[in-house]
Amino acid sequence: MIGAFLRGSRWQRPLWLVVLGIGLVTYFGYHALTGSRGLLAWRGLNAELASTRHDLDALRAERTALAEKVARLRHDGLDADLIDEVARRRLSLADPLDVIILLDEGTMGR
């Protein structure tokens, strides 16, 4: 049956090859665009990479800030203000001259 089709008239053979070529180009073009490694997926991965790099920069800045704070808490470089701040926060202490303002739970978010 296929052999008879291929032996058809002169214009049918090239038409068959053109249809097959268009079908293959369409198939591979579709998957190059929408496949798991296609252009759309590549664009999504680039957006995710940019977001992850932003998160990494934020984490590096936070790590640097924590490293500086730890350096100030070391024995050879004690910072009296930092020790006072940590003690007041952790132990809920206040100086007799401090002014304390109590806020309602509802006004904390404003």
N, C-alpha and C positions, 0 to 999 in steps of 0.2 A: 504494500500500500504506500509506504513512504517512498520506495523506489520508483513507483509510478508517478508520484507527485514530483519527485526530483527530475524525472525524465519529461516533465511537461514542456510547455512551450518555452521559448527563450526568455520571455519577460517574467514568467512565474518564478524561475530560479533566483534571479537577483531580488525580486520582491520578497521572497521567503527569507533571504539573508538579511535584508534591510529590517524586516519585522523582528527577526531574532536579535539583531544588533541593537535596535531600539529597546527591545525588552530587557536585554542585558544591561544596557546603559541606565535604564530606568531603575532596575533592581539595585544595582550597585550604587547609583546616585542616591537613592532613597536611604539605603543603609549607611552611606557615608555621611548623610545629614542627620539622621535620627537614631542611628545605632548606638550601642553602649560606648563606643569609642568614636562616635561621630562628632561633627562640628558643634551641635547643640550641647552634647555632653562635655565637650572640651570647654565651651564657654561657661558652663556651670562649675566645672572644676576650677577654672581660673577665678571665678567669683569666690568660691570656697577657700581657695588658696590666699586670696587677698584678705578675707575675713580672719583666717587663721594667723596670717602674718601680723595683722593688727592686734589680735589677742596676744601673740608672742611679744610684741613690743610693750604692751601694757603689763604683762607679767614680768618682763625684764626690768621695767621701771619700778614695779612694786618690789622686786627682789633687791634692786639697788637701794631703795629706801629702807628696806628691812636690814640690809647689811650695814648701812650707815648707823641705824639705830642700835644694832648689836655692837658695833664698834664703840659707840658712846657708852655702852653698859660694861665694857671690859674694865678690869681692875686698874690698868694703867691710864685710862682716859675717862674716869667717871665724871659724868655731867650732873651736877647737883639739881639743876632744873628738871632734867629728865627723870631722875630718881624721885623727886617730889611729885611730879606729874603721875608717874606709875603708881606710887604709893597711894596717892589720893584716889585714883581711879579704882585700883584693885581692892583697897581696904575701906573705901567709902569714907575717907577722912576729910576733914575740912579745918582750915585755920580759924581761930576765933574771930579774926578780922574779915573773913570772907563774907560776901553777901550771897545768900542762897535764895534763889527764886524757884518756887515750886510751880510746876505746870500741870494742868489737867491732862488726862490721857487723850482727850479729844483734840487738844491744841498742839500736841506733839507733832502731828503730821503736817501742820500748816506752815 
